[in-house]
């Protein structure tokens, strides 16, 4: 019988796994701050943006919404779970109805639609 080596779940400092874990913790803290500022709790949807980008859309308990673009889907999902936010696989109608769109978003949408100034 051979001896087996016990491994720990903590990644070596500087390793790719350690960098990913730091990213997950940092993003989770952003999510936690957002949800705390908007009634506690919240919902999140992960959307594909491109090969190297994934968008996290957050909806707070008060209907406020925000988003953050991160490196990939696995990091996004791990951060959402770590933050304790409900993760949806798609954007359900009930969640869309809960979103509170402010005057800022309406003016941006109207400006883009009517050929107005961007930025």
N, C-alpha and C positions, 0 to 999 in steps of 0.2 A: 504494500500500500504506500502511496506517495503522500507527502505532506501537501496540504493546500495552503495557499497564502490568503490571508484575510485582507480584503480591500475595504477602504472607507468610501463613503459617498461624497466626501469633500474633495473637490478637484484641487490639483496642485496650483499654487499661485502662478499666474502668468500663462497657464495652459488655456487652450481654446475653450474648454468647458468652464473654467473660472471666469473668463471674459463674458461668456454667454450668461452665466448666473448673475454677474454684476449688472448686465443689461436688463435682465428680467427683473431684478430687484429695483433698479432705477425706474423702469417703466411702471412697475406695480405701484411705486410710491406716487408717481404722477397720477395714476388712476385713483388711488386712495384719496389724494388731495382733492381731485375733481369731485368724487362722490361725496366727500365730507362737506364740500362747499355747496352742494346741490341736494341736500336733504338726506344724505346717507344712502347706502345701497345704490343700485343702479343696474343698468343693462349694457352689454357690449356686443357688437357685431364685428367680425373680422372680414375685411374685403380685400381681394386681390387687386393690387395696383399695377404691378409689373414684376419682372423677373427678380429684382432685388428690393422690392418694397411691398409692404402690407399695411393697410390702413385699419386702425382700431377706431370705430365710431362708438362713443360713449353717450348714454342718455341717463341723466340724473333723475332722482325721484321727483324733482320739481319740473321735469320736462326739458331742462336746459340740455344742450348737447355740445359735444366737442369731439375733436378727433386728433389722432396722433399717427404719424407714419413711422413704422419700424422696419427692421431689416428683413424679417421673414415671418411666416405664419406660425411656426413653432414658438418663436420668442413671444409673439403677440398672445397666443393662447396661454402660454405659461404665465405671463404677466397678469393676464385677466384672472386666471384661476388663483394666483398668489394674492391678488388684491381682493378676492372674495366677491367679485361681481358676476352676475348671471351672464353666461355666454350663450348667444344664439347663433345657430349655424347660418341663418339667413335673417333678413330684416322683416320680422312679422308685422302684419297690419296693425296689431294692437300697439306695438312699440312705435310705429310711424305716427299713429294717432296721438301718442303721448308727447311727441316732440313739440316743443314750444319754439316756433320760429320768431325771431325778433325783427325789429324794423331794419336792423343792419343787414340781415340776410335777404330780406325782401328787396331792399334797395340794390344790393349786389346783383341779385337775380334779374331785376328789372333793367339795370344798367347794362348787363351783359346781353340780355335779350334785345334791347333796343339799340345796341351798338354804342352804349355810353362808355365813359372812361373806365378803364380797368385799373384797380389798385387803389 
